[in-house]
């Protein structure tokens, strides 16, 4: 692993754990096994390093999934695959939702700017596809925005509330991951059953 990659991996862990304000450049340098001067050589400030971390996180989570929504795939298959991929991304990055919410609460403007640069386009093709399904009478008359919000909410909240659910349901990490894998199908069925005519 190269120095820059080592810095990014270490910084991601620390930013996810401590947030922007709680993260310290000295701790990032120490954990990456480099001196602070070298850290500043690669990333001149904590803000630039944070920007790179969140941009990479959002690009991986949002951009790839938005690109899939714009593909030429039948509606139900697209919905099922999008939900499965989105939840899988969250399983692989379980601390990301809580981290993003923490940053929204502490510096909305910074996060919105990074989000805008990561998600360059709205899923306009998917929105048109939903409108077409409504016209064909395949799904209820519902704003496409609500469908997207429902998908994201049903997918993200269990990751944000994991400490509560884990305690309440007496689940260890392995059991919780299994439940999240099952949610790929549960969320798809819930969304589909909610919009079908």
Backbone bond lengths (Angstrom), bond angles and torsions (degrees), N, CA, C in turn:
res aa  C-N    CA-C-N  psi(-1)  N-CA   C-N-CA  omega(-1)  CA-C   N-CA-C  phi
1 X - - - 1.458 - - 1.522 108.96 -
2 X 1.337 116.62 129.04 1.460 121.37 179.83 1.519 111.44 -73.83
3 X 1.340 115.00 167.54 1.473 120.51 -176.51 1.524 111.44 -60.85
4 X 1.330 117.92 -45.97 1.471 120.16 -177.96 1.528 111.08 -62.76
5 X 1.315 115.77 -43.00 1.468 120.26 179.55 1.532 110.54 -64.28
6 X 1.336 115.80 -39.47 1.467 120.74 179.22 1.536 109.74 -63.79
7 X 1.339 115.95 -41.53 1.471 120.24 177.99 1.526 110.13 -62.08
8 X 1.329 117.17 -47.11 1.463 121.03 -177.40 1.528 111.38 -63.64
9 X 1.329 116.96 -42.21 1.470 120.78 179.25 1.523 110.65 -63.00
10 X 1.331 116.18 -45.24 1.467 121.36 179.87 1.519 110.71 -66.02
11 X 1.329 116.44 -46.25 1.469 121.12 -178.29 1.528 110.79 -63.58
12 X 1.323 116.85 -39.09 1.475 120.08 178.92 1.528 109.55 -58.67
13 X 1.331 116.42 -47.61 1.463 120.46 179.89 1.528 110.71 -59.28
14 X 1.329 117.20 -46.00 1.469 121.09 -176.25 1.526 111.57 -70.87
15 X 1.334 117.36 -42.20 1.473 119.40 177.11 1.527 110.95 -63.91
16 X 1.329 117.41 -42.52 1.464 120.40 179.24 1.530 110.71 -61.95
17 X 1.331 116.48 -38.02 1.467 120.75 -177.91 1.528 111.96 -77.01
18 X 1.340 116.58 -41.67 1.470 120.14 -168.73 1.520 114.67 -111.85
19 X 1.347 117.93 -9.81 1.457 119.52 -175.17 1.520 111.04 76.45
20 X 1.330 116.29 172.89 1.463 120.64 -177.82 1.523 110.83 -61.76
21 X 1.345 116.88 -48.74 1.460 120.04 -174.36 1.526 112.76 -71.01
22 X 1.326 117.14 -29.48 1.464 120.15 -178.50 1.519 113.85 -83.64
23 X 1.343 116.88 -19.48 1.469 120.27 -178.86 1.532 110.30 -76.20
24 X 1.324 115.84 142.85 1.474 121.71 179.01 1.525 109.04 -123.08
25 X 1.332 115.48 134.87 1.466 120.33 -179.38 1.530 111.12 -60.78
26 X 1.335 117.54 -35.58 1.453 120.15 179.48 1.528 110.83 -63.54
27 X 1.336 116.61 -41.79 1.463 120.04 178.60 1.530 110.54 -64.35
28 X 1.335 116.60 -40.74 1.469 120.15 179.01 1.529 109.76 -61.80
29 X 1.335 116.64 -45.83 1.473 121.03 178.88 1.530 110.65 -61.33
30 X 1.327 116.98 -46.20 1.471 120.98 -178.78 1.528 111.03 -60.81
31 X 1.317 116.47 -47.76 1.479 120.72 -177.15 1.528 111.33 -68.86
32 X 1.338 116.86 -28.86 1.471 120.65 178.27 1.529 111.26 -82.18
33 X 1.328 116.87 -8.64 1.465 120.98 178.60 1.518 113.55 74.86
34 X 1.346 115.92 31.81 1.473 120.88 178.90 1.524 108.42 -130.83
35 X 1.345 116.69 170.59 1.452 117.99 174.82 1.529 110.14 -90.15
36 X 1.322 115.24 163.56 1.477 120.93 -174.67 1.529 111.58 -64.30
37 X 1.326 117.01 -33.28 1.472 120.45 179.55 1.526 110.53 -62.05
38 X 1.340 116.84 -41.57 1.461 120.61 178.82 1.531 110.55 -66.98
39 X 1.324 116.55 -38.37 1.465 120.41 176.82 1.528 110.07 -59.16
40 X 1.341 116.18 -44.40 1.466 120.35 179.49 1.530 112.24 -70.93
41 X 1.319 117.50 -23.70 1.467 120.59 175.14 1.537 109.54 -65.39
42 X 1.346 116.55 -43.27 1.471 120.85 -179.57 1.533 111.62 -77.70
43 X 1.326 116.39 -40.81 1.464 121.11 -177.93 1.521 107.37 -135.59
44 X 1.312 116.70 108.09 1.459 122.69 -169.17 1.529 114.14 -61.70
45 X 1.335 116.88 -24.74 1.462 119.01 -178.96 1.524 109.97 -149.09
46 X 1.317 115.00 164.94 1.460 120.50 176.89 1.527 109.36 -62.85
47 X 1.320 116.89 -37.16 1.464 121.47 -179.89 1.526 111.00 -61.46
48 X 1.344 117.27 -44.24 1.471 120.77 179.13 1.529 111.03 -65.51
49 X 1.325 116.70 -40.15 1.463 120.66 178.47 1.524 110.46 -65.58
50 X 1.326 116.59 -44.07 1.464 121.02 178.30 1.522 110.27 -60.96
51 X 1.324 116.17 -44.80 1.463 121.68 -179.97 1.529 110.18 -57.13
52 X 1.324 116.07 -43.22 1.466 120.58 -179.37 1.539 110.98 -65.70
53 X 1.332 116.78 -41.54 1.467 121.24 -179.94 1.518 110.66 -63.78
54 X 1.320 116.86 -52.35 1.467 120.16 -175.30 1.529 110.71 -68.22
55 X 1.345 116.19 -35.27 1.466 119.85 177.56 1.529 110.27 -62.89
56 X 1.327 116.76 -45.01 1.465 120.69 178.08 1.525 111.42 -64.00
57 X 1.345 116.23 -42.97 1.464 120.09 179.20 1.520 111.02 -61.63
58 X 1.334 116.03 -48.57 1.465 119.90 -177.45 1.521 111.13 -69.37
59 X 1.330 116.89 -36.87 1.469 119.49 178.03 1.512 110.75 -60.65
60 X 1.334 115.86 -44.84 1.456 119.63 -179.88 1.505 112.22 -66.02
61 X 1.309 116.38 -42.75 1.465 120.73 -175.31 1.519 112.48 -79.42
62 X 1.322 117.39 -41.75 1.459 120.45 -171.95 1.520 112.22 -96.80
63 X 1.328 116.89 -54.77 1.461 119.76 -172.30 1.520 112.23 -58.55
64 X 1.338 118.09 -46.61 1.458 120.43 -179.30 1.521 111.52 -61.59
65 X 1.341 116.16 -41.23 1.455 119.75 179.61 1.525 111.77 -70.45
66 X 1.334 117.13 -38.53 1.466 119.68 176.99 1.521 110.72 -64.55
67 X 1.327 117.19 -38.51 1.468 120.58 177.54 1.523 110.43 -60.28
68 X 1.336 116.49 -39.72 1.466 119.70 179.20 1.528 110.46 -64.21
69 X 1.325 117.35 -39.74 1.470 120.62 -179.90 1.521 111.74 -62.53
70 X 1.316 117.15 -23.66 1.462 120.58 -178.23 1.532 112.67 -88.34
71 X 1.329 117.50 -0.66 1.467 121.23 -178.80 1.520 113.52 -77.32
72 X 1.326 115.60 167.73 1.468 122.04 178.90 1.526 109.76 -91.65
73 X 1.326 115.38 79.77 1.462 122.41 -178.37 1.526 107.12 -130.56
74 X 1.346 118.79 141.48 1.467 120.01 177.25 1.527 111.59 -54.33
75 X 1.332 116.62 149.17 1.456 122.89 -170.70 1.528 113.73 -54.03
76 X 1.333 118.49 -54.05 1.467 120.49 -175.76 1.524 112.03 -63.73
77 X 1.331 116.20 -40.28 1.474 119.85 178.49 1.530 110.23 -65.11
78 X 1.330 115.58 -40.92 1.465 119.96 179.23 1.523 110.41 -63.36
79 X 1.323 116.67 -44.29 1.461 121.80 179.93 1.531 110.64 -60.95
80 X 1.318 116.30 -47.45 1.470 121.39 -178.13 1.531 111.21 -63.69
81 X 1.331 116.82 -45.75 1.472 120.97 -177.76 1.524 110.92 -69.07
82 X 1.330 116.75 -40.31 1.462 120.52 179.21 1.526 110.67 -60.46
83 X 1.332 116.83 -46.94 1.465 120.98 -179.78 1.527 110.32 -63.23
84 X 1.325 116.68 -45.50 1.477 120.61 -179.69 1.530 110.88 -61.18
85 X 1.334 117.04 -44.42 1.470 120.89 -179.87 1.525 111.54 -66.31
86 X 1.334 115.87 -40.62 1.464 121.02 -178.25 1.527 110.33 -63.61
87 X 1.340 115.98 -47.36 1.468 119.63 179.47 1.524 110.59 -66.64
88 X 1.334 117.59 -37.38 1.471 120.02 177.34 1.526 110.79 -61.92
89 X 1.347 117.04 -41.24 1.471 120.46 176.17 1.525 110.82 -59.65
90 X 1.326 116.72 -38.31 1.460 120.92 179.37 1.528 111.44 -71.66
91 X 1.330 117.50 -35.91 1.469 120.88 175.84 1.528 109.41 -61.32
92 X 1.333 116.13 -39.96 1.467 121.11 -179.56 1.535 112.76 -75.92
93 X 1.350 116.66 -20.42 1.470 122.08 179.98 1.524 109.33 -132.55
94 X 1.340 118.28 62.49 1.469 120.86 -169.88 1.528 115.49 -65.21
95 X 1.345 117.31 -21.86 1.465 119.71 -178.88 1.525 112.47 -87.69
96 X 1.325 117.24 -9.48 1.463 120.75 -175.29 1.532 113.28 -62.27
97 X 1.343 120.78 -46.72 1.473 119.05 -178.55 1.533 113.68 -58.24
98 X 1.326 117.18 -47.32 1.473 119.94 -179.81 1.530 110.58 -64.08
99 X 1.329 116.36 -38.45 1.461 121.52 177.71 1.526 110.76 -61.24
100 X 1.332 116.85 -46.78 1.470 121.19 -179.18 1.526 110.28 -63.12
101 X 1.340 117.55 -44.48 1.463 120.77 179.08 1.535 110.60 -62.30
102 X 1.333 116.44 -41.82 1.470 120.32 177.86 1.525 110.03 -58.79
103 X 1.329 116.83 -44.48 1.464 120.42 -178.63 1.530 111.46 -70.67
104 X 1.338 117.77 -33.80 1.475 120.69 175.42 1.529 108.85 -60.08
105 X 1.316 116.15 -42.94 1.466 120.71 -178.21 1.528 113.20 -70.79
106 X 1.332 117.20 -26.47 1.464 119.91 -174.99 1.532 114.36 -103.31
107 X 1.320 117.91 -26.61 1.466 120.02 178.23 1.527 109.50 -157.16
108 X 1.312 114.67 75.79 1.460 121.63 -176.25 1.529 111.97 -58.03
109 X 1.327 116.74 -44.40 1.464 120.40 -174.57 1.533 111.82 -60.63
110 X 1.340 116.41 -44.52 1.464 119.84 -179.63 1.525 110.25 -60.10
111 X 1.335 116.24 -46.47 1.465 120.68 -176.81 1.521 111.43 -67.02
112 X 1.327 117.12 -39.80 1.471 120.98 179.32 1.524 110.12 -62.53
113 X 1.324 117.05 -42.45 1.472 120.39 178.99 1.524 111.23 -62.96
114 X 1.325 116.61 -43.40 1.464 120.08 178.76 1.521 109.86 -65.83
115 X 1.334 116.52 -40.71 1.466 121.21 178.87 1.528 110.64 -60.13
116 X 1.325 116.10 -44.09 1.474 120.29 -179.66 1.525 111.13 -60.83
117 X 1.318 116.64 -37.71 1.467 119.11 -178.87 1.530 112.10 -77.38
118 X 1.352 117.19 -20.89 1.472 120.92 179.81 1.516 112.26 -88.31
119 X 1.324 116.71 -39.83 1.468 121.61 -178.68 1.511 107.46 -108.14
120 X 1.332 115.34 85.42 1.452 120.39 -171.30 1.530 113.27 -72.03
121 X 1.317 117.31 -26.17 1.458 119.46 -178.06 1.523 110.91 -133.51
122 X 1.311 114.68 149.99 1.458 120.60 171.65 1.519 108.05 -77.16
123 X 1.329 117.83 156.68 1.476 119.51 179.00 1.531 110.67 -77.08
124 X 1.347 116.12 66.81 1.460 121.23 -173.15 1.534 112.59 -63.13
125 X 1.325 116.66 -35.70 1.458 119.96 179.79 1.532 110.68 -66.43
126 X 1.337 116.53 -40.23 1.457 121.02 178.13 1.524 110.38 -66.41
127 X 1.329 116.87 -39.82 1.466 121.08 178.32 1.526 109.90 -62.60
128 X 1.332 116.46 -42.77 1.478 119.91 177.19 1.529 110.85 -65.16
129 X 1.314 116.62 -36.13 1.460 121.29 178.70 1.537 110.62 -63.61
130 X 1.324 116.58 -40.69 1.469 121.15 177.25 1.532 109.63 -62.97
131 X 1.332 116.48 -45.18 1.476 120.71 179.90 1.526 110.68 -60.77
132 X 1.322 115.96 -38.58 1.467 120.28 178.46 1.527 110.70 -65.44
133 X 1.355 116.77 -42.82 1.470 120.95 178.13 1.532 110.94 -61.61
134 X 1.338 116.84 -35.49 1.470 121.39 176.88 1.521 109.64 -65.84
135 X 1.345 117.28 -47.04 1.478 121.37 179.74 1.522 112.02 -61.11
136 X 1.332 116.08 -36.02 1.467 120.31 179.00 1.528 112.15 -75.08
137 X 1.332 116.45 -10.00 1.459 120.20 -179.85 1.519 113.73 81.91
138 X 1.339 116.22 13.92 1.476 119.98 -179.42 1.524 112.92 -80.02
139 X 1.333 115.40 -29.83 1.468 119.32 178.33 1.530 109.48 -133.10
140 X 1.330 114.77 162.02 1.462 121.05 -179.27 1.521 110.83 -65.04
141 X 1.315 114.67 160.65 1.459 119.87 175.94 1.529 107.66 -75.00
142 X 1.301 115.94 105.36 1.462 122.43 -177.54 1.528 108.44 -145.35
143 X 1.309 116.25 142.27 1.462 119.00 178.74 1.527 109.24 -64.98
144 X 1.329 117.64 133.01 1.469 120.71 178.58 1.527 112.74 -55.73
145 X 1.339 116.51 -32.46 1.462 120.53 179.72 1.530 111.15 -58.84
146 X 1.345 116.39 -37.26 1.463 119.91 179.42 1.536 111.27 -66.55
147 X 1.323 116.02 -37.42 1.470 119.30 178.79 1.530 109.67 -63.18
148 X 1.329 116.35 -46.25 1.470 119.95 179.25 1.529 111.51 -63.57
149 X 1.333 117.30 -42.92 1.467 120.71 178.85 1.530 110.87 -63.29
150 X 1.320 116.74 -39.89 1.468 120.26 179.25 1.524 111.28 -64.89
151 X 1.331 116.68 -43.02 1.469 120.23 178.60 1.530 110.26 -59.25
152 X 1.329 115.68 -49.94 1.462 120.30 -176.69 1.526 110.85 -65.36
153 X 1.337 116.94 -43.13 1.465 120.45 -179.20 1.524 111.67 -63.42
154 X 1.330 117.34 -48.30 1.462 120.95 -178.67 1.532 111.76 -65.76
155 X 1.318 116.50 -27.80 1.463 120.69 -179.25 1.522 112.39 -83.28
156 X 1.330 116.82 -42.98 1.462 121.67 -170.24 1.529 113.37 -82.13
157 X 1.330 117.83 -40.95 1.460 119.83 -171.23 1.532 113.79 -55.78
158 X 1.341 120.13 -42.77 1.467 118.43 179.75 1.531 113.99 -59.73
159 X 1.326 117.47 -26.93 1.470 120.26 177.52 1.534 110.07 -76.65
160 X 1.336 116.52 -37.89 1.460 120.14 178.42 1.525 111.10 -67.65
161 X 1.328 116.07 -36.45 1.467 120.92 -175.03 1.526 112.75 -99.17
162 X 1.337 116.92 17.91 1.463 119.95 -176.61 1.529 113.88 -53.24
163 X 1.336 120.06 -44.62 1.473 118.36 -179.76 1.535 112.74 -58.39
164 X 1.327 116.20 -38.12 1.464 120.28 -179.39 1.520 110.16 -71.16
165 X 1.345 116.75 -50.80 1.467 120.23 -178.72 1.529 111.64 -62.97
166 X 1.336 116.38 -41.47 1.470 120.16 -179.61 1.523 111.36 -59.06
167 X 1.328 115.41 -43.50 1.473 120.54 179.86 1.527 110.45 -69.63
168 X 1.334 115.58 -48.45 1.463 120.95 -176.29 1.533 111.97 -62.39
169 X 1.339 116.18 -37.84 1.466 121.20 -176.37 1.526 113.22 -99.44
170 X 1.344 116.26 1.04 1.466 122.50 179.74 1.533 111.70 54.52
171 X 1.346 115.03 56.81 1.465 121.61 -178.19 1.525 110.12 -116.22
172 X 1.338 117.12 131.48 1.463 119.33 172.06 1.534 108.32 -82.76
173 X 1.332 116.95 179.36 1.472 120.46 -175.80 1.524 112.72 -58.78
174 X 1.324 116.30 -42.25 1.471 120.48 -178.54 1.530 110.65 -64.29
175 X 1.313 116.79 -44.28 1.466 120.99 -179.96 1.526 110.68 -66.91
176 X 1.332 116.13 -36.77 1.473 119.49 179.94 1.526 110.74 -67.17
177 X 1.336 116.36 -41.52 1.471 119.96 177.12 1.519 110.51 -60.94
178 X 1.328 116.95 -40.42 1.460 120.74 177.91 1.529 111.11 -59.86
179 X 1.334 116.10 -42.38 1.472 120.79 177.64 1.531 109.97 -62.81
180 X 1.330 117.43 -39.96 1.468 120.45 -179.65 1.532 110.89 -66.75
181 X 1.326 116.98 -36.77 1.474 120.08 176.27 1.527 109.47 -63.40
182 X 1.330 116.53 -41.58 1.469 120.39 177.79 1.519 111.57 -63.48
183 X 1.346 115.81 -30.43 1.476 119.34 -178.75 1.524 112.72 -64.23
184 X 1.309 118.34 -22.57 1.469 119.67 177.55 1.525 109.15 -54.03
185 X 1.328 116.71 -47.13 1.468 121.39 -179.53 1.531 110.92 -76.20
186 X 1.339 116.92 -40.60 1.470 121.14 -177.70 1.523 110.99 -62.07
187 X 1.332 117.11 -45.73 1.473 120.49 -179.92 1.518 109.96 -64.65
188 X 1.332 117.32 -44.34 1.469 120.64 178.17 1.527 110.51 -57.06
189 X 1.333 117.40 -50.20 1.466 121.27 -179.45 1.526 111.38 -62.30
190 X 1.330 117.06 -40.40 1.467 120.74 -179.83 1.524 111.12 -63.29
191 X 1.329 115.77 -45.61 1.478 120.01 179.62 1.530 109.63 -64.74
192 X 1.336 116.13 -49.72 1.464 120.41 -175.95 1.533 111.25 -62.39
193 X 1.332 117.09 -45.96 1.456 120.03 -179.77 1.526 111.67 -65.24
194 X 1.330 115.99 -29.15 1.471 120.26 179.28 1.512 113.97 -74.66
195 X 1.331 117.58 -22.67 1.475 119.35 -177.26 1.525 113.80 -110.80
196 X 1.327 117.48 -12.07 1.462 119.53 179.51 1.522 110.65 -64.69
197 X 1.344 115.82 147.10 1.477 121.05 174.79 1.504 110.20 -74.49
